[in-house]
Amino acid sequence: MAKQKEVKTNAMRILEKNKIGYMHLSYECEEFTDGLQIADMLKLPYNRVYKTLVAVGISKNYYVFVIPIAKELDLKKAAKAVGEKSASMLPMKELLEVTGYVRGGCTAIGMKKQYVTRVDSSAKELEKMIVSGGRIGSQIELVPEDLLRTARGEYAEICVS
């Protein structure tokens, strides 16, 4: 019986092109599932799994924020971290058009355009973190510094305390 070929996402191809090691984790899912459910399915500790959120500043520029799945984005802190007076979450109906990714498959790596990216500073403490692999049913585990480098991001305090 032929071995099924792993389908690579844009994010995985970018990591490989940049010679960045990662581990691909997959799960069965047909539609959006929140990060806590994914962590439970894959038996992963919540503090290592991060979600990718997209916001729009008062300037109409888009920003990417990567935070732990059990935390909430503090929009005031997020806006300050990117030099905006205020920011709001990108309406879900605009996510695919702006990023190239669907809800539940959005990752900071390989969006349609390179947006200013901030990763919650809690990731500094981790040896490895887990983020979406670029499609529903796909997660990637990598070193936080590799995510920062690939997404051209910076650490910032961006979660609700």
Stockholm file with secondary structure:
# STOCKHOLM 1.0

chainA/1-161         MAKQKEVKTNAMRILEKNKIGYMHLSYECEEFTDGLQIADMLKLPYNRVYKTLVAVGISKNYYVFVIPIAKELDLKKAAKAVGEKSASMLPMKELLEVTGYVRGGCTAIGMKKQYVTRVDSSAKELEKMIVSGGRIGSQIELVPEDLLRTARGEYAEICVS
#=GR chainA/1-161 SS CCCCCCCCCHHHHHHHHTTCCCEEEECCCSSCCCHHHHHHHHTCCGGGBEEEEEEEETTSCEEEEEEETTSCBCHHHHHHHTTCSCEEECCGGGHHHHHSCCTTSCCSSSCSSCCEEEEEGGGGGCSCEEEECSSTTEEEEECHHHHHHHHTEEEECCBCC
#=GC SS_cons         CCCCCCCCCHHHHHHHHTTCCCEEEECCCSSCCCHHHHHHHHTCCGGGBEEEEEEEETTSCEEEEEEETTSCBCHHHHHHHTTCSCEEECCGGGHHHHHSCCTTSCCSSSCSSCCEEEEEGGGGGCSCEEEECSSTTEEEEECHHHHHHHHTEEEECCBCC
//
